[in-house]
Amino acid sequence: MRRGDSAARSHGGLLPRSRVPPATYHPRASINFGANFVSPHSQHRAPQRRVHTVAMATRARAMTLVLLAAVLFAAAAAAASREDRRGETSLGRCLQRCEEDRPRYERARCVQECKEQQQQQEQERRREHGRHDDDRNGRDRRGGRSSSEEEEDERQQGRRGRPYVFGRRSFRQVVSSDQGSVRLLPPFHQASRLLRGIKNYRVAVLEANPRSFVVPSHTDAHCVCYVAQGEGVVAMIENGERRSYAIRQGDIFVAPAGTINYLANTDGRRKLIVTKILHTISVPGKIQFFFGAGGRNPESFLSSFSKRVQRAAFKISDERLEKLLGKQDKGVIIRASEEQVRELRRHASEGGHGSHWPLPPFGESSRGPFNILEQRPRFANRHGRLYEADARSFHDLAEHDIRVALVNITAGSMNAPFYNTRSVKVAYVLDGEGEAEIVCPHLSRGGEESEGRRGKGKWREEEEEEGQQQEEEEQVGKGYETIRGRLSRGWVIVAPAGHPIVVSSSRDSTLQIVCFDVHAENNERMYLAGTNSVLKKLDAQAKELAFATSAREVDELLNAQQESAFVAGPEESGRRGEQEDEGRHRGRGGEAVETFLRMAAGAV
């Protein structure tokens, strides 16, 4: 036996090839061992070829993965670039609003709020991308809308297709402090060109904490206010006189443009919430707050005059002026002591809460609050109540051409379909949840194109609009678009003149809404269903021709509803219809018995 072979066997055949003597691997040695012998060189080269093949395959897969990663990275970079551009555009608009809408002392805080809002939007977009597939699968399973789509609608209310619905996110916070805030809805014509008729009006909400004080100011807009919650004191200086009034929930009061006014929350437990509609008179849709009494925050406009003008006007030294105008820095809404609140309440009268008729010049002006809840409701039944204040009941509204209404819709009920002949209804949801449907002919044809023009930030030329209007007028009666929106506290809905509207309350809560009807003079509310439906006034021949059926069938349809103004909602009506169907199955005998019992009860 050769020495090399014995050495190899002594290691159990596991000796590395590099240590086996070279003679063992001589190619000619394989001739002496028969056909079944495999050359050691072939044993050595086969694994090398397999390793080489595996390495090549691994490199190919790695290259494929690298290319795929590069493509995905490029797509992600492009998407991120689009998102960044969108975010930069949104941030630019927000900063522009800070420059245009905020007073100088609020601009730094506004810029910070814009940056925080952009960060929140980026986080929301990331979450939306992560939930996109789940939402799509959930929508397919349910056959309806996903929860994220509904949230997206809430964030995009007032955009294309829904120009008449605005959520809480639509408001801008123009005043913010530890003691309260003022939120302002953007001009309506910026949301849709369909709302240019009320471009001079804005909606605002004031919230003041218990025992807080709103510093004196005036605006370049008339303000019609409704006290939605709490109680307090409001003071106004007009025609050289100061008038102070106690206010409480249900009160309506008017602050004309340029009138210096201030108020305090005299309640020690609840917030004072005041909803307002403002009629701008300087720049359409633009409102500015002017603070004469103030310091650094809010900044007094007196400090903007030159020093020599200040000295001449007040006849005091620069040092005393700087001390007076540079001390207050706590904000627009500040904390007041109990003693200060008590003195403000003591100086306030109860105002006028009774009848305010006749109108001037036959009667004196009240210039005080008017409590709408103390009046007899215009309509009332088990489904809801409607309270109204107009120029006849509260003559302070006469010069502003606004009617204020408070609507309470019982849980599970709705108002009967109606429209206003002249006025535009601007409604703010005070409490509860529900839905609104507004029928609009403007969005039924080419609506998305007309609304899409807002995305470019410019309107088409008047000639193009007139041409489109002429084309639409030639196609009247071809269809309508129903704008639907879910309602909750803090939402705003707008119903233009002539647009039928229905608001329904959810099954679990009563819906409470305050309505400001703009252009209220000579307006009529036209109900389309119920005992006071205007369709009942049609001639028999008109009914037959319009509905292409007999007048008797039309009357049966119109007379089926025995309620007026407020009726049972869709769900309650559906349950009642099922009960009526079950009743019909009992036959004429059962109906006869019931009729007899009713007659007997009436006789008793």
C-alpha positions in Angstrom: 0.0 0.0 0.0 1.2 3.4 -0.9 2.2 5.8 1.8 -0.2 8.5 0.6 -3.2 6.1 0.7 -2.5 4.9 4.2 -2.1 8.5 5.3 -5.5 9.4 3.8 -7.2 6.4 5.4 -5.6 7.3 8.8 -7.6 10.5 8.8 -10.9 8.8 7.9 -10.9 10.1 4.4 -11.4 13.7 5.6 -7.9 14.9 4.8 -8.0 18.2 2.9 -7.1 18.0 -0.8 -4.3 20.4 -0.3 -2.5 18.1 2.0 -2.9 14.8 0.0 0.3 14.0 -1.9 0.2 15.1 -5.6 0.8 11.5 -6.8 -2.5 10.5 -5.5 -4.3 12.8 -8.1 -2.2 11.8 -11.2 -4.7 11.4 -14.1 -3.1 8.1 -15.3 -3.7 6.4 -11.9 -7.3 6.0 -12.8 -6.6 3.5 -15.5 -5.7 0.7 -13.0 -8.9 0.9 -11.1 -11.7 -0.1 -13.5 -14.6 1.7 -15.1 -16.4 2.5 -11.8 -13.6 4.6 -10.5 -14.2 8.4 -10.6 -11.1 10.6 -11.0 -10.3 12.8 -8.0 -9.9 15.7 -10.4 -13.5 15.3 -11.6 -14.6 15.2 -8.0 -12.8 18.4 -7.4 -14.1 20.3 -10.5 -17.8 19.4 -10.1 -18.3 21.3 -6.9 -16.5 24.2 -8.3 -18.8 24.3 -11.3 -21.9 24.1 -9.0 -20.5 26.9 -6.8 -19.8 29.0 -9.8 -23.4 28.4 -11.1 -24.9 29.3 -7.7 -22.8 32.4 -7.5 -23.9 33.5 -11.0 -27.6 33.0 -10.1 -27.1 34.8 -6.8 -25.5 37.8 -8.6 -28.4 37.8 -11.1 -31.0 37.9 -8.3 -29.1 40.6 -6.5 -29.0 42.7 -9.7 -32.7 42.2 -10.2 -33.4 43.3 -6.6 -31.2 46.3 -7.0 -33.0 47.4 -10.1 -36.4 46.8 -8.5 -35.3 48.8 -5.5 -34.1 51.6 -7.7 -37.5 51.7 -9.6 -39.4 51.7 -6.3 -37.1 54.4 -4.9 -37.7 56.6 -7.9 -41.4 56.2 -7.7 -41.4 56.9 -4.0 -39.2 60.0 -4.6 -41.6 61.2 -7.3 -44.6 60.7 -5.0 -42.8 62.4 -2.1 -42.0 65.3 -4.4 -45.6 65.7 -5.4 -46.6 65.5 -1.7 -43.9 68.0 -0.8 -45.1 70.4 -3.5 -48.7 70.0 -2.3 -47.6 70.6 1.2 -45.6 73.6 0.2 -48.6 75.0 -1.7 -50.9 74.5 1.3 -48.3 76.1 3.6 -48.0 79.0 1.2 -51.7 79.6 1.3 -51.8 79.4 5.1 -49.0 81.9 5.4 -50.8 84.2 2.9 -53.9 84.0 5.1 -51.8 85.0 8.1 -50.6 88.0 6.2 -54.1 89.0 5.0 -56.4 88.0 7.9 -54.4 88.2 11.1 -53.5 91.4 12.9 -49.7 92.1 13.2 -49.4 90.9 16.8 -51.0 87.5 15.8 -48.9 86.8 12.7 -46.0 85.1 14.4 -48.4 82.7 16.2 -50.3 82.2 13.0 -47.1 81.2 11.1 -46.3 78.6 13.8 -49.8 77.2 13.6 -49.4 76.9 9.8 -46.3 74.9 10.3 -47.9 72.6 12.9 -50.9 72.2 10.6 -48.6 71.1 7.8 -46.9 68.6 10.0 -50.3 67.1 11.1 -51.3 66.9 7.4 -48.2 65.0 6.5 -48.8 62.6 9.4 -52.4 62.1 8.3 -51.3 61.5 4.7 -48.9 58.8 5.9 -51.6 57.1 7.9 -54.0 57.4 4.9 -51.5 55.6 2.7 -51.1 52.8 5.3 -54.9 52.4 5.5 -55.6 52.6 1.8 -55.7 48.9 1.1 -57.7 48.1 4.2 -60.2 50.8 3.4 -60.6 49.5 -0.1 -61.1 45.9 1.0 -63.6 47.1 3.7 -65.5 49.1 1.1 -65.7 46.1 -1.2 -67.0 43.9 1.6 -69.6 46.4 2.8 -70.6 47.6 -0.7 -70.5 51.2 0.5 -68.3 54.0 1.7 -65.3 53.4 4.0 -64.8 55.2 7.3 -61.6 56.9 6.0 -63.5 58.2 2.9 -66.1 59.8 5.3 -63.2 61.4 7.3 -61.7 62.6 4.0 -65.0 64.2 3.1 -65.1 65.9 6.5 -61.6 67.3 5.8 -62.6 68.4 2.2 -66.0 69.8 2.9 -66.9 72.7 0.6 -64.6 71.3 -2.1 -65.7 70.1 -5.5 -69.1 68.6 -5.5 -70.0 69.8 -2.0 -69.9 73.6 -2.2 -72.7 74.0 0.4 -71.3 72.0 3.3 -68.4 73.2 5.6 -67.0 71.2 8.6 -65.2 72.4 11.7 -61.8 72.1 9.9 -62.9 74.8 7.5 -62.8 77.5 10.2 -59.6 79.6 10.8 -58.7 80.5 14.3 -58.1 84.3 14.2 -57.9 84.8 18.0 -56.5 82.3 20.4 -55.6 82.6 24.0 -55.7 80.6 27.2 -59.2 82.1 28.0 -60.9 81.5 24.6 -60.9 81.8 20.9 -62.5 83.3 17.8 -62.9 81.1 14.7 -63.8 82.5 11.3 -65.1 80.8 8.2 -63.3 81.8 5.0 -65.3 83.9 2.5 -68.0 81.8 0.8 -67.0 82.8 -2.8 -63.6 81.2 -2.2 -65.2 77.8 -1.6 -67.4 78.0 -4.8 -68.4 80.5 -7.4 -72.0 79.4 -6.7 -71.8 81.3 -3.4 -70.7 84.7 -4.9 -74.1 86.1 -3.9 -73.1 86.1 -0.2 -69.4 87.0 -0.7 -69.8 89.9 1.7 -70.8 87.6 4.6 -68.7 85.6 7.0 -69.5 83.3 9.9 -67.7 83.5 13.2 -67.8 81.7 16.5 -66.7 83.2 19.8 -65.9 80.9 22.8 -65.0 82.6 26.1 -64.0 80.7 29.3 -65.8 81.3 32.6 -65.0 84.7 34.1 -63.1 85.9 31.0 -63.2 89.3 29.3 -63.0 90.2 25.6 -61.1 93.5 25.3 -62.9 96.4 23.5 -62.6 96.5 19.7 -64.5 97.4 16.6 -64.7 95.8 13.1 -65.5 97.0 9.6 -68.5 94.7 9.5 -72.0 94.6 10.8 -72.5 91.7 13.3 -75.6 89.8 14.1 -75.0 87.6 17.1 -76.8 84.6 18.7 -75.9 83.4 22.2 -75.8 79.7 21.9 -74.6 78.9 25.4 -73.9 80.6 28.7 -74.5 84.0 30.0 -72.6 87.3 30.2 -72.5 91.0 29.7 -72.1 92.9 26.4 -71.4 96.6 26.2 -71.5 98.8 23.1 -70.6 102.5 22.6 -72.7 104.1 19.8 -73.7 107.6 19.2 -71.6 108.8 22.1 -73.4 106.6 24.6 -72.5 103.3 26.3 -75.1 100.7 26.7 -74.6 97.5 28.7 -76.9 94.5 28.6 -77.0 91.1 30.3 -77.1 88.3 27.7 -78.1 84.6 28.0 -78.8 81.6 25.9 -81.3 82.4 23.1 -80.5 86.1 23.0 -80.0 87.9 19.7 -78.1 91.2 19.5 -76.7 93.4 16.8 -73.3 95.2 16.8 -73.2 97.7 13.9 -69.9 98.2 12.1 -67.5 100.6 13.8 -69.3 100.2 17.2 -66.8 99.7 20.0 -68.0 96.6 21.9 -66.7 94.3 24.6 -68.2 91.5 26.6 -67.5 89.3 29.6 -68.5 85.8 30.6 -70.2 86.2 34.0 -70.8 82.5 34.5 -68.3 80.8 36.7 -68.8 77.3 35.3 -69.8 77.3 31.6 -68.3 78.7 28.5 -70.0 81.6 26.7 -70.5 80.7 23.0 -71.7 83.3 20.6 -72.3 82.5 16.9 -72.2 85.4 14.5 -72.8 86.4 10.9 -70.9 89.4 9.8 -71.7 91.7 6.8 -68.5 93.3 5.5 -68.7 96.8 4.3 -65.1 97.8 3.4 -63.5 95.0 1.4 -65.9 92.3 0.2 -65.4 89.2 2.4 -62.6 90.8 4.4 -62.8 91.5 8.1 -60.4 93.5 10.2 -60.4 93.9 14.0 -59.3 97.2 15.4 -58.1 97.5 19.0 -57.9 101.0 20.4 -57.7 100.0 24.0 -54.8 97.6 24.2 -51.0 97.4 24.5 -48.6 94.9 22.9 -51.1 92.0 22.7 -53.5 93.0 21.3 -51.6 95.9 19.7 -53.4 99.2 20.0 -53.7 100.9 16.7 -53.0 104.2 18.6 -49.3 103.2 18.8 -49.1 103.2 15.0 -49.5 106.9 14.8 -46.3 109.0 14.8 -45.0 110.2 18.2 -45.7 113.8 17.4 -49.3 113.0 16.5 -49.7 111.0 19.7 -48.3 113.9 21.8 -50.6 116.4 20.1 -53.6 114.2 20.5 -53.2 113.2 24.1 -51.0 116.0 25.4 -48.9 113.7 27.5 -45.2 112.7 27.3 -43.8 109.9 25.2 -42.9 108.0 28.4 -46.4 108.0 29.7 -47.8 106.9 26.3 -45.3 104.1 26.0 -46.3 102.9 29.5 -50.0 103.0 28.7 -49.8 101.4 25.3 -47.1 98.8 26.1 -48.3 97.1 29.2 -51.2 94.8 28.2 -49.8 91.6 26.6 -52.2 88.8 27.7 -54.2 88.7 24.5 -57.6 89.5 23.2 -59.5 87.3 25.7 -58.1 87.6 29.2 -59.0 86.5 32.8 -61.1 88.8 34.9 -61.4 88.8 38.7 -64.6 88.0 40.4 -64.9 91.6 41.6 -64.5 93.0 38.1 -67.1 90.6 36.7 -69.5 91.5 39.4 -69.1 95.2 38.7 -69.7 94.6 34.9 -72.8 92.7 35.7 -74.1 95.4 38.1 -73.7 98.0 35.4 -75.6 96.0 32.8 -79.4 96.2 32.4 -81.6 93.3 31.5 -82.1 94.7 28.0 -85.3 94.3 26.0 -86.7 90.8 25.9 -90.3 91.5 25.0 -92.0 92.8 21.9 -90.1 95.2 19.7 -92.9 96.4 17.5 -93.7 98.9 16.0 -90.8 99.7 13.9 -89.3 103.2 13.7 -90.3 105.9 13.1 -93.5 104.7 14.9 -91.6 103.2 17.9 -88.3 103.8 19.7 -85.2 101.7 19.0 -84.5 99.1 21.6 -80.8 98.5 21.0 -80.9 95.5 23.3 -80.9 91.7 23.1 -84.0 89.9 22.0 -84.6 86.4 23.3 -85.9 84.1 20.6 -86.7 81.2 23.0 -89.2 83.4 24.9 -91.3 83.8 21.7 -94.1 81.6 20.5 -92.7 79.1 18.0 -93.7 79.6 14.4 -94.1 75.8 13.9 -94.2 73.2 16.6 -95.2 69.5 16.8 -93.7 66.3 18.2 -91.1 66.3 15.4 -89.6 69.7 15.9 -89.9 73.4 16.7 -89.1 76.5 14.7 -88.5 79.9 16.4 -88.0 83.1 14.3 -86.9 86.6 14.8 -87.3 89.0 11.9 -87.6 92.8 11.3 -91.2 92.8 12.6 -90.4 91.1 15.9 -86.9 92.5 16.4 -86.5 95.8 14.5 -82.7 95.9 15.0 -82.6 93.3 12.2 -84.5 95.6 9.7 -81.5 97.6 8.5 -79.4 94.4 8.0 -82.0 92.4 6.0 -81.3 89.2 8.1 -83.8 86.8 9.7 -82.6 84.6 12.6 -84.2 81.2 13.2 -83.6 78.5 15.8 -84.5 75.0 14.7 -84.9 72.0 17.0 -85.5 68.7 15.2 -86.5 65.7 17.4 -84.4 62.6 17.2 -85.4 60.5 14.2 -87.3 63.4 12.6 -86.7 65.9 9.8 -88.1 69.1 8.4 -90.5 68.9 5.5 -88.8 69.7 2.1 -88.8 73.5 1.5 -87.0 76.3 -0.2 -86.7 80.0 0.3 -87.8 82.3 -2.5 -85.3 85.1 -1.9 -83.0 84.5 1.1 -79.9 82.4 1.3 -79.9 80.2 4.4 -76.6 80.0 6.4 -77.1 77.4 9.1 -74.7 76.6 12.0 -75.1 73.3 13.9 -75.2 74.0 17.7 -75.7 70.5 18.9 -76.7 67.0 17.8 -76.0 65.0 14.7 -77.9 64.5 11.4 -77.8 64.8 7.7 -78.6 67.4 5.1 -79.7 67.1 1.5 -79.7 70.1 -0.9 -80.9 69.8 -4.4 -78.9 71.9 -6.9 -79.3 72.2 -10.7 -75.9 74.0 -11.2 -73.8 70.9 -10.5 -75.9 68.4 -12.6 -74.1 69.1 -15.9 -70.4 70.0 -16.1 -70.4 70.7 -12.4 -67.0 69.2 -11.8 -65.5 71.3 -14.5 -67.0 74.5 -13.1 -65.9 73.6 -9.6 -62.5 72.4 -10.9 -61.7 75.9 -11.9 -61.1 76.7 -8.3 -58.1 74.4 -8.3 -56.3 76.8 -10.6 -57.0 79.7 -8.4 -58.6 81.8 -11.2 -62.0 82.1 -12.7 -62.7 82.0 -16.4 -63.5 85.2 -18.3 -66.9 86.7 -18.0 -67.6 85.9 -21.7 -67.0 82.2 -21.1 -69.2 82.2 -18.0 -72.0 83.9 -19.9 -71.7 81.4 -22.7 -71.8 78.5 -20.3 -74.7 80.1 -18.5 -76.6 80.4 -21.8 -75.9 76.8 -22.6 -77.1 75.7 -19.2 -80.3 77.8 -19.5 -81.1 76.0 -22.8 -81.0 72.7 -21.0 -83.1 73.4 -17.9 -85.1 70.5 -16.4 -82.5 67.9 -17.5 -81.5 66.9 -14.0 -80.3 67.9 -10.5 -77.4 67.1 -8.2 -78.2 66.2 -4.6 -75.5 67.4 -2.2 -75.4 65.3 0.9 -73.5 65.9 4.1 -73.4 64.5 7.6 -73.8 67.2 10.3 -72.5 67.5 13.8 -71.7 70.3 16.2 -69.7 73.2 14.5 -70.7 72.4 10.9 -72.2 75.0 8.5 -74.6 74.4 5.6 -75.7 76.9 3.0 -78.9 76.7 1.0 -79.1 79.3 -1.8 -82.4 80.8 -2.8 -84.7 78.4 -4.7 -82.7 75.3 -3.6 -84.9 72.7 -1.9 -83.4 71.4 1.4 -84.1 68.7 3.9 -82.3 68.3 7.3 -82.9 65.2 9.3 -81.8 64.3 12.8 -80.1 61.1 13.9 -82.0 58.5 15.9 -79.9 59.2 19.0 -79.9 63.0 19.3 -81.9 66.1 18.8 -80.5 68.4 16.2 -80.3 72.1 17.1 -79.4 74.6 14.4 -79.3 78.4 14.3 -80.1 79.9 10.9 -79.2 83.3 9.5 -81.3 84.0 6.4 -79.6 86.6 4.3 -81.7 88.9 2.1 -84.8 88.1 4.2 -87.0 91.0 3.1 -90.2 89.7 1.3 -88.9 86.1 1.5 -91.3 83.2 1.7 -90.6 79.7 2.9 -92.2 77.3 0.4 -93.0 73.9 1.8 -93.2 71.1 -0.7 -94.7 68.4 1.5 -97.1 68.3 4.4 -100.4 70.0 5.1 -99.1 73.4 4.1 -97.5 72.2 0.8 -97.6 74.8 -1.9 -98.2 72.0 -4.5 -101.7 71.7 -3.2 -102.5 75.1 -4.5 -102.1 74.0 -8.1 -105.1 73.9 -10.3 -106.5 70.4 -11.0 -105.6 70.9 -14.7 -102.1 71.9 -13.8 -101.7 68.8 -11.6 -102.9 66.6 -14.4 -100.6 68.2 -17.0 -97.5 68.4 -14.8 -97.6 64.9 -13.4 -99.2 63.2 -16.4 -101.8 61.6 -14.2 -105.3 62.4 -12.8 -105.7 65.2 -10.3 -107.2 62.7 -7.8 -104.1 60.6 -7.7 -102.0 63.7 -7.2 -104.2 64.8 -4.4 -103.9 61.4 -2.7 -100.2 61.7 -2.9 -100.1 65.3 -1.5 -102.7 64.6 1.2 -101.0 61.5 2.6 -98.8 63.6 5.0 -100.8 64.9 7.9 -97.9 66.8 9.6 -96.6 70.2 8.6 -93.1 71.8 8.8 -91.6 68.8 10.7 -92.3 65.2 9.9 -91.0 61.7 10.8 -87.6 61.0 9.4 -86.8 58.2 6.9 -86.2 55.5 9.4 -89.2 56.3 11.5 -91.4 56.5 8.4 -90.1 53.2 7.2 -91.1 51.5 10.5 -94.5 53.1 10.4 -95.0 52.0 6.8 -94.2 48.4 7.8 -96.7 48.6 10.6 -99.3 50.0 8.2 -98.7 47.1 5.8 -99.2 44.6 8.6 -102.4 46.4 9.5 -103.8 46.0 6.0 -103.4 42.2 6.2 -105.9 42.1 9.0 -108.7 42.6 6.5 -111.8 44.8 6.3 -113.3 43.3 9.4 -110.5 44.6 11.6 -110.7 48.0 10.0 -114.4 48.2 10.6 -113.9 47.3 14.3 -111.2 50.0 14.7 -113.4 52.5 13.0 -116.3 51.7 15.3 -114.1 52.0 18.3 -112.8 55.4 17.2 -116.4 56.6 16.6 -117.4 55.3 20.0 -114.5 57.0 21.7 -115.4 60.3 19.9 -119.0 60.0 21.0 -117.9 59.6 24.6 
